[in-house]
Amino acid sequence: MVSKGSMRTGKELILATRLFAQENRVKSWFEILLTLTLIVACLWGTLTPVPLLVRLVLCIVLGFLYVRLFVIYHDYQHHAILQKSPLASLLMKVIGVYLLAPQTIWKRSHDHHHSYNSKLTTASIGSYPTVSKERFLVMSKAEQQLYLINRHPITILLGYFTLFIYWLNIKSLLQSPSRHIDSLLALLVHVVLGGLVAYLYGAESFMITWFTPFLIAFAMGSYLFYCQHNFPKAVFRENQDWTYDSAALSSTSFMTMNPIMHWFTGQIGYHHVHHMNSRIPFYRLKEVMKSIPELQNVEITSWSPFEMYRCFRLKLWDAEKGKMIRMDEL
């Protein structure tokens, strides 16, 4: 055991995680090929004339597999796996387009999120916006309404439309068309493939094979992204008080799940470990938490409806109370 007085912080703690920032190339390829194989099998199963209940189960499983595929894609963008592989580079570009998270906008915004996680002045870039109580009170009514809409549970759970279709693609394309051609490609591919499923197999198959799995996946992904930085004891700081390691430990949660859900979510529940060192492959995050005592005493979130309700109600950072508050506390 490590005593409280000898707990590592700052660069010393970050350096301790570097030992684990090495992939097993065979395992990396196995994980992505297994995931893609299961996705293809589920897609095929939802289009075959099997009982409707079986197709619905495969539809849900497919949505969960898309979450796992996204985490693997996300790890590649962090240079944690499969670097310097032309085949992996091409494959990840295709996956990014298919999952409505093309590389040019996703990597830039997500890297910014990691560099400024929980820093109040830039907390809205690459993340759901968070402002202090004081700033909220001096906003115009229109700004307040937009802020609350961006953090509304419906906005988050409809991440398919709000985060992925609109923010990552339509908005980025409108702001800089030449820079985000891959966003246009993602939108076109999504519309064309969805249209082909509807045309060739009908409306029921469109809902089961195409629309619902993406709806499930992006709802799960958006909530994961939200709750792991917006939970009752999350801490937000101004520039002068912010450090990278404290943002990982006090502003990022560990999300408890059963082993099956940890597998489907690519171990992203160990989010504080990922934020401490994003070069650690997703399949080693659990190992890191077990090996480094300093990473074991962190705030916990979960998929329980009550926990989701508590996280969704949090709206503003109150510096005086040192915590996130609800609107009725304002």
PyMOL commands that set and color helices and strands:
alter all, ss='L'
color gray80, all
select helices_A, chain A and resi 4-6+10-20+25-47+52-77+86-98+103-116+120-122+133-138+141-150+153-157+159-175+181-201+203-227+239-241+244-250+259-264+271-276+282-291+293-295+305-313+327-329
alter helices_A, ss='H'
color red, helices_A
select strands_A, chain A and resi 254-255+300-301+314-318+323-326
alter strands_A, ss='S'
color yellow, strands_A
deselect
rebuild
show_as cartoon
